[in-house]
Amino acid sequence: MRDHFDLKPSFRYGRSMDCDFDLIVVGGGHAGCEAAAVAARMGVRTALVSFTKDSIGAMSCNPAIGGLGKGHLVREVDAFDGLIGRAADAAAIHYRMLNLSKGAAVQGPRVQADRKLYKAAIHRMLEAQDNISIVEGEVASLIFDGQTVSGINFADDRQITASAVILATGTFLNGKLFRGEETFAGGRTGEASAVSLGQQIRDAHLPIARLKTGTPPRIDGRTIDWASLPEQPSDDDGWTMSPMSLRRDVPQTFCAVSRTSAATHDIIRDNLDRSPLFSGAIDAQGPRYCPSIEDKIHRFADRDSHQVFLEPEGLDTNLVYPNGISTSLPVDVQEAFVRTMDGLSKAEIIVPGYAVEYDHIDPRALDRSLKVRDLDGLYCAGQINGTTGYEEAAAQGLVAGIGAACAIQRKDAPQLDRGTSYMAVMIDDLVLQGVTEPYRMLTARAEYRLRLRADNATTRLSPIAESIGCLGSERRAWFKERQTQRKAIMQELEAVYSCEAIADQEIEVRRDGTKQSLFDWLRFPNISINALAGLGISVADTHEGLLAEVEEDARYAPYLQRQESELRDLRANEQIRLGDDLDYAAIAGLSNEMVERLKGARPETLAAASRVRGVTPAALAAILVHARRREAKTLAA
Amino acid sequence: MSAADTIFALSSGQPPAAIGIIRISGIKASGALHALSGSVPDERRASLMKLSDPSSGELLDTALILWFPGPNSASGEDLAEIHCHGGRAVVRALETALENMEGLRPAEPGEFTRRAFTHGRMDLAEAEGLSDLLFAETELQRRSAIQAAGGALSRKVEDWQNTILRLSAMVEAELDFSDEDDVTPAQLSVVQSAAGELATEMKAMLDRPRAEKLREGVRVVLGGPPNSGKSTLLNALVEREAAIVSPIAGTTRDVIEVPIAIKGIPFLFIDTAGVRDEGAEEIERMGIDRARHQFDLADLILWLGPEGEGPQISNLVEIASRQDHPDYLAKSSDTLSVSPLAGAGMDALVALLVDRAKDIVPRGDEISVNKRQADHLMEAQRNLGAISDLQDYLIIAEQLRLARGALDALTGRASTEDMLDSLFGKFCIGK
C-alpha cells in the first residue's frame, strides 16, 4: 500500500492502461475496504479514496460484528479471504454464539469489537496487501465519458482516472442528522457530507430514495453501576469469526443487561412531540426490526420495560454503547430517560444519540454484480444501496469488488444464486425487490438456509473464490488441507455398518436389521463422529469445526436432498435469460401493475422474474414466449 | 424425459383408419427418416417412399413423407410426418421401429404443443384455445364443477395459507429474534397443535370423493365367467345395443366402455371379457388380462359369476342375473336377482347403483378437489402432519415452508415448469 499517491496534474488520461488505476473505490467503510481488498487480491490496481486515511476501517455505529444472519455474511466474506472476519477477531473483546440452542443453520456468531483494534487490524491488512493505494480527499464528482464512468474529481480540483469506480459512500449522500429540534448536514457526526456527489448522482437520473436510521447515546462507562446489573460473559469455547484467526488474542470483557422502567417510558411519552420522528421532520422509513426507543414505546404501549444491552466499545475507552435505545430526542430528554434505567441513575452521556436521514440509490437500478445497469464502470456497494449493517456492507463490497475486477480482467463473474449463499440472497432481494426500509439480513430471507450455514461457508464458497483468484496464499494452503481432510472423513463415512455394529459402540439404536453408511447413521441425533471412533473413524487432527460441519450435513441430509430438486428447477429457470431491454408493456396479458414492477426490477432471468412480487405463472409463460420469440428473431437476423 | 429428445406419436385418430399420420419432432427426425427410407425427401413436398425396418430390412409400408426442417415447422424443430396406411399392424410396426432408434421416444401428452410453445410458434392464448377446442365436449361438466366448488376451495386454501404464514412468522421470530426480549417466545406446543389441526382439516377434504368423478363417471365394471350374461346386463342398463351379444362364450374380447347418466349421476359402465382360466385362445387371454386390470380400477364391480368367486374387493356387488335363463345361478337370499331381458329387478339394481354412487362422486354442496389439487394438498398435509413429532424449530420452519409451497402450487403460484406441465398435459398426444 502506498500512502501518499503522487497525483497526476489536472488533466484526464484516456482509458485502459493509460488510467492512473484500474479501479477507484470511494469510501473506506466496510463495503469500501472489502471492495478494494478483494480487487487487489485479484491483481487489480486499486485506489481507496477516503476523506482522511484515519477514518478508513471505522465502525460508525454499534461496535458488534456478526449476529443472526449477519454472522453468516461475515463467514461468507471470510470464505473469500475477506477482511471483516479476521479484523473482528483481532478486535473481539466479547464472543457470543446466538441461537446456540437451535440448529447450526441459524446459529449466529457475534463479537463485540474494540473500535481502535478493529481499525488498526483493517489498516494492517490493507498495508500488507499489494495493489492498493490510499488517496485522501473529498470526492466532488464522477468523470463521465458518455455513459461510462472513467474517474473522479476531488473538491480541490485534483482528479484520478480508472476503468471502474465503486461508490461505497455509506450515508454520506445528502446526509442529514436530527436530534430533537436541531438538524445538521453530514453523514456521521463531525464529518462533511458529499453533497455535490449526491447532486451529480441525482442528475445522472439514478433513482434515489430516502431512508432513516438512528443511533443511541454513548455513555461513560465509569458512571454505570455495573455491580447492580446482570452480566453477560463471553462464550468460553474458543471459536473465532475466521478460521484463520488461530486463537482469541484480546482480553475478554463482559456486557451487562439494563432495562427501561415505567419512569423511562413516561419521560419518552411526554416528549414524543420533540422527536423529529413524530414531529414530521423525518418522513423517511426507518427499520421495523430496529426501531428507535420512542417508536417502541409508542407502538408497544402495553410493554412496561425493554431490555438494553450495555456493550463496552473497547478496552481502553470508557464509551459504552447501550444497544436498544436508538433515539433522536433532544439531549436533555436523552439524559433524563437514561438515568431512569437500571444501573444508570448516575450515567453521563458522552455523545448524544441522533437520527440520520440519507439518500440511497434504488438498488433495482443495479445488476447482480452491483453495477449500475445503465452506466458502464460504475458500481455501488453498502448503505448507499439501502442496506444497514457492517456485514451487509462488507458482503456487497466483496460482490462489487469481484464484479468490477472480473470486468476489468475480462472474465466471467461467478454466478452465485439463492441456493449457494446469503450474499446472493441479499443481492437478489436488493436488485429485484428494492427496499422499503433499511435492508438487514435475516435467516428467514434464505429459503435454502438449511444448506447455507455459517459453519460451512468455506466449503460452499472458497472453491469459487479460489477459481477467480480471491484467495491469498496462506488461505489457499489452509483450504487445500481442509478439503483433503474433509474428503478423507467423507470417505470413511461411506463404510456400511449394521445396527448391531453401531450398538456395539454403546450407542442406543433400534436393532431392526438396518444396514447403512456411517453418514446415514449420523442422521440420528444421538450419534456423533466422536462416538464412532471405535469403528476406526479418525477424529483427531482435523480442522476446527470440520467434524461438526459434516455431522450437521448428515443430520439434515433428507431435507437437503429435497431442496436439491427445488434448486434444479430454480437453476433451469436461471438459464433462461430475459435481457435488460425486454419491453414488458408490449407483452399481451400482463397487468399494468405487473408491467410497473417488472420494469422496476428488470429481472435478468425467468427465475428472477418469478420472484418479482405479484407476477403470476400465466404472466411468466407470456414473458417466456415473448423472450423466446425475440431470441428466435435475433438468431434469424 | 428431456426436451432434447426427439419425440414421435400417432397424430391422427386411433387405428384402424384409412391413413395414420405419425409425427416426429426433434434433431433426430431426419436421421429417423433416413433409417426408415434411406433418404430424406425434399422439404415441404409430399414424397412417396418405401419404409423398411432398419434392423431386419423388412418392408413395413409405402407411405407419403413430409419433411419440414426447423425452425419453420409446427413444433419449431425439425419435423417429419409419415402418412402411412392406417391399419393397427402398420402403425404399431412403425412406432416400434421408431422407438428402437437411439434418442427417440414416444411423446408425452401435449408435448408437441409444448415444444411449439417454447419455440415461440404458439403463444399461451393460442395454446389454451387449442386445449379448449380439444376438450369442448367435457368443458361444460368441468366448468360446472369448478364454478360449484372453485371459489369455495380458493377461499379455503387462502385461509390455510394465512394460518401457515402466521405459524411461520412465529417460528421465524423465534429463529431470528430470539435474543431480543421484545419477541414473545413461540410456544412449541401451540405451533404443533395448530399444524396438526390444519393437517386434520386437509385430510378430511382429501377423504372426500374427487372432482374428476363428476367428469369421468362412476366406474362400474361387469365381471364374471364367459357367457354369464354381462353384455346382456350392460345392454339392459344402457338401454341400447352397446356390446355385441352372442351365445358363444368369449364373444366380448376387448373392454367396452359406455358412459351414461342415471338420475344425473355420470356412470361409466365397463363390460369385460369373461374371466376363465382354460380354453381361452391368445386374443381372448389378452382380453381377460385387461378385465383383471379393470377390476383394479373399478369403483364398483357387478359380479355375475358364481357367488364368492369374484375378486375379493369390498366394492363388489353379487348379482344373480338371468333369472329366466337355463344356466341361472342362484345366490344367497339377500342377493339382488335380475332378469335383464324381462326387466325384473332392474329398478332395484339402478337404485342400488345410485345409492352407492353417492359415496363416490362429490356432493354438489361441498368442496371437492381434483387429482392435481389433491396431490398438492396431500403434500401440504404430510408436511404439516409431521410437525407434531418435531422439536427442532429449524425443521419445523422447513416443513411449514414446504407446506406453503405445496399450497402455492395448488393455487397456481408455483414454478413455471409445473404450470406448463399441467397446462400441456391436457393435450392429446401428437396434437
Chai-1 contact restraints between the chains, C-beta under 6 A:
chainA,res_idxA,chainB,res_idxB,connection_type,confidence,min_distance_angstrom,max_distance_angstrom,comment,restraint_id
A,L68,B,D176,contact,1.0,0.0,6.0,A-B,restraint_1
A,L98,B,D179,contact,1.0,0.0,6.0,A-B,restraint_2
A,K102,B,Y393,contact,1.0,0.0,6.0,A-B,restraint_3
A,G103,B,D392,contact,1.0,0.0,6.0,A-B,restraint_4
A,G103,B,L394,contact,1.0,0.0,6.0,A-B,restraint_5
A,A105,B,L394,contact,1.0,0.0,6.0,A-B,restraint_6
A,V106,B,L175,contact,1.0,0.0,6.0,A-B,restraint_7
A,V106,B,L394,contact,1.0,0.0,6.0,A-B,restraint_8
A,Q307,B,D181,contact,1.0,0.0,6.0,A-B,restraint_9
A,L442,B,D176,contact,1.0,0.0,6.0,A-B,restraint_10
A,T443,B,L175,contact,1.0,0.0,6.0,A-B,restraint_11
A,T443,B,D176,contact,1.0,0.0,6.0,A-B,restraint_12
A,A444,B,E172,contact,1.0,0.0,6.0,A-B,restraint_13
A,A444,B,D176,contact,1.0,0.0,6.0,A-B,restraint_14
A,Y559,B,E398,contact,1.0,0.0,6.0,A-B,restraint_15
A,D569,B,S415,contact,1.0,0.0,6.0,A-B,restraint_16
A,D569,B,E417,contact,1.0,0.0,6.0,A-B,restraint_17
A,P617,B,G412,contact,1.0,0.0,6.0,A-B,restraint_18
A,P617,B,T416,contact,1.0,0.0,6.0,A-B,restraint_19
A,P617,B,M419,contact,1.0,0.0,6.0,A-B,restraint_20
A,L620,B,T416,contact,1.0,0.0,6.0,A-B,restraint_21
A,A621,B,L124,contact,1.0,0.0,6.0,A-B,restraint_22
A,A622,B,L124,contact,1.0,0.0,6.0,A-B,restraint_23
A,V625,B,G120,contact,1.0,0.0,6.0,A-B,restraint_24
A,V625,B,D123,contact,1.0,0.0,6.0,A-B,restraint_25
A,R628,B,G120,contact,1.0,0.0,6.0,A-B,restraint_26
A,R629,B,G120,contact,1.0,0.0,6.0,A-B,restraint_27
A,A632,B,G120,contact,1.0,0.0,6.0,A-B,restraint_28
